Each structure stands twice: as C-alpha cells, then as structure tokens.
Amino acid sequence: MRTGRVAAALGIVAFATAAGGQEPSPSAPATPPAAAPAPGPETEKLLALWDRTARELRDLDAPFTQERTLRIRRGRKEVSTGRFRYRRDDEGRRFLRWDYEKPYVRIEVLRPGEWRSYEPDLPPEKRVVEVLDLAAHGVRPETLEVLGQSAEAIRKAYEVSSLPSPAGGAGTPEAAPPRAGLRLVPRDETVRKHVASVDVLVDPESGLPREVTAREPRGDSQTFRFDLAAAKRNSGLAPELFVLAPPGVPVRPIAGGTPTKPPEKPEKKDDRRP
C-alpha cells in the first residue's frame, strides 16, 4: 500500500469532523487554545444557515477536488479528483464515501467508529481493505457525525470565528473582501494533536461547505473543494454504498496486524460515474 496512510486517514477524519462538528470527548479536557475572536453577526448568520441545512440534508452527491500540501515535500501540492457522497440514516448516523478517480483509483468510507480504504486497481494478490479504528486515535466513534450537524454541536466542539481576509489587512488597498466562511479551532486537546484549525467556506445559497481546509500542527494541510453546481441533494442514496466490503478481499488494521477473513457482507456494485 502507499505510504502515509495513517496521516491521510486522520486528515480525512479532520475534514469530516469539521464538516459536521464532532462533540468533545469526555476523556480529554475541553480547554480551548489561545483566545479566539468572539463570533460576530456574520458568523451567527452562517451558523443559522448551517443549522437549517443540517435539518434538511439527508444525502449529498458531489464531484470534489482534493489538494494535499506536505511540509516534508516543501509545500508541493498533491491533487486528486473524484466523487464524494454523504448519507444520514433514520437513526441520525452519518456516513461518507470518497471515490477517488485521478491520479489513481481509491475508495474511502467513513462510518461511525471506523475509516476504510481500498484500492481496486492493485493486482489481486495485493488488494486489501485497510481499517482505521477511530477510537484508538482519540476520536469517539459514537459522536463522529459528519455534515448535517447542528450549530450547537459545532460550538461545543470548536472555537468558532469568521474567516479572516485572505490578503492584506483591514483598511488596506490589498485587503480582500470578507469570505463567507468559518474558522474552527478544536477545543479537545486530543483532536488538536492532529488538527490545528479548520476553515470552512460556506455556500451562501445552499448552506453547504464548498471548500474545507484542515491544517495540522506540523504544517501539513488538506483542502477539499466541492462542485456544488453539479451536486445532487436528497436523491435517495442507497445504504449499501457505504459498506466497503469487496468479496474475497482481506481486512487489515491500518496500524498493522494480521489480515482477517474477508467480511461476509459484500459491497453491491455501483456505477460511480454519472
């Protein structure tokens, strides 16, 4: 398998918890870092819009572009494209699926309690489903809820403020107009070991995130951009899409261990290209 899978997985979890708002774990103090600006009127307006979207959104299907910037590679960007899907079931649980199409094919699924990754284009003898136990990395599986989360849960999990202007300063000719977005700084110390901050650009019409950037303390970052113009909302995505269990493929914990027997429940075939 390709290197850096643990880091990439935790980055995906960072995106997911940012997009949905993870509640703080009781096992780690909910002490915020350095003081963040108090939410202003624009921030409260965005949170109200997010709240309304959370109540209405049952599923989402959208093309995405991902950019990873790695400090060890001197800031060089790795760009991937594919299709993102989200579903909330009748019990309120959230599920995410990424179908990476370029530069290589990979499927990733985030469910309450675990993250799975599978590369179907590898030779058959090298195929394996990698599994990351979220609880083992300080993430409470029962509270890993993504997208569709309430503004109240976001406030519990993060210090929330408006995004600063991307260039220049207030009152200077170089200052850019304010962006419709939120800056989220995790309150949970365990989460802050992996995620320093998350910027979410919110579409003012739909209330959906159109861009999410998660930054790690050491300087690496991941940005997801969603093509909301091509997105489908509440189209009735099948729950089988979020079961990553290809028949005959062993399962291996991402941090090591002995592969287990293939899961009994196979994944139903799905045409991932519209």
Secondary structure, DSSP 8 states (H G I E B T S, - for coil): --S-HHHHHHHHHHHHHHHH-----TTS-----S------HHHHHHHHHHHHHHHH-SEEEEEEEEEEE-GGGTT-EEEEEEEEEEEE-TTS-EEEEEEEEESS-EEEEEETTEEEEE-TTS-GGG--EEEEESGGGT--GGG---SS--HHHHHHHEEEEE---SSS-TTSTT-----SEEEEEE--HHHHTT-SEEEEEE-TTT--EEEEEEE-TTS-EEEEEE-GGG-EES----GGGG----TT--EEETT----B---SS---------
